[in-house]
Every structure is written in C-alpha cells, then in structure tokens.
Amino acid sequence: MLKKLGGFLVIVLLGLIIWAVCNMESLSKKYVYPVGYSDLVETASVETGIDKYLIYAVIRTESNFNAEAESEVGARGLMQLMEDAFDWVKFRMEDERDVCYDDMYDPGYNIEYGSFLLKLLYEEYGDERTALAAYHSGRGSVNGWLEDKNYSSDGRTLDRIPSDTTEHYVKKVMTAYEGYTNLYSN
C-alpha cells in the first residue's frame, strides 16, 4: 500500500512539473511580470512616448502594483512619487487641474505623473539608465555624478553609478524591462 501511494505521489509530482513547464510563459506573465492597470499604462505610453514595458517595469519595481504603497521616505502610489517630484512634474505639465500630492494614491494620476516624469528625465539625459538613476536618486544627485569623470566620461550619461542602492534599482528595473519585453512583444 505504501509503495503504491509513493508511486502515485511521484506521478502526481511529475505531472505538476510537466504542467508548470508547459505553462511557464503564462505563469511568468501572470505572476512574475503582471500588466495591471493596462489601460492607464497604454494611455500614458502613447501620451509620453515612453515604452509601456518600461512603465510596467518601474511600477513592478517601485510598488509591485500596490496603488496604496508608501515608502519610508514618503513616496506614494504605484510609481512611488515624492512630493517635490510631483510638484516639479505638475509645473512642467502645466497641469491646472485640482490634482494634489494626496492624489498620488490614485492609479490614473500616479501613472500619468510618473510616466511624465520618466519622459522629462529621458529627454534631459537621453539614456534610460541615467534617467532611471535620476528617477530613483533625483536630478541633483545625478547631475553631480555627471560632473565627476569617475562616473561619467562624457558628462551626459553615467558610466558608473556611485550609489549601490541606485545601481541596484536601475539593474532591477532594466531586468524587469527586459523580462516584459521578452514575454509580451512577440
């Protein structure tokens, strides 16, 4: 009886493994690289020209799609905007709507503002890695790093990111971006 039960468990386990391998792409899409808020991300991508998969990668890295997320330093929402970044983006958007920092928990506003911030940073630096470093550490830090030949050979892009946390953040977003692109752009 025990032998039969053991044999049955092995067959069930093998069946589960085969099922998981056959459904790996589907499981990866749903659990590892989700595409929540797709209508909002699609709209923001079209309006800003930022690749939707980069927006998804930032959301996944910043909040793991939790619209109520708040960091220990006070960044809010899906794309984790700080209040000074929100104010700067609102000014640059020339947004006269009655949108305030508390609205950054709203997925629509958060994705709109976060994507616009990515656009502004990409326009300023012309490089995804440098723009992402500025998204994480702020323009002031990145501009200082760009002035230092130890970190930037051309003064426009970062060859090396001196902050370990920012370097880790950029790598994490770029890995997720690659994952989204590989899974969904077929």
Secondary structure, DSSP 8 states (H G I E B T S, - for coil): -HHHHHHHHHHHHHHHHHHHHHTHHHHIIIIIS--TTHHHHHHHHHHH---HHHHHHHHHHHTTT-TT-B-TT--BTTTTB-HHHHHHHHHHHT--SS--GGGGGSHHHHHHHHHHHHHHHHHHHS-HHHHHHHHHH-HHHHHHHHT-TTT-SSSSS-SS-S-HHHHHHHHHHHHHHHHHHHHH--
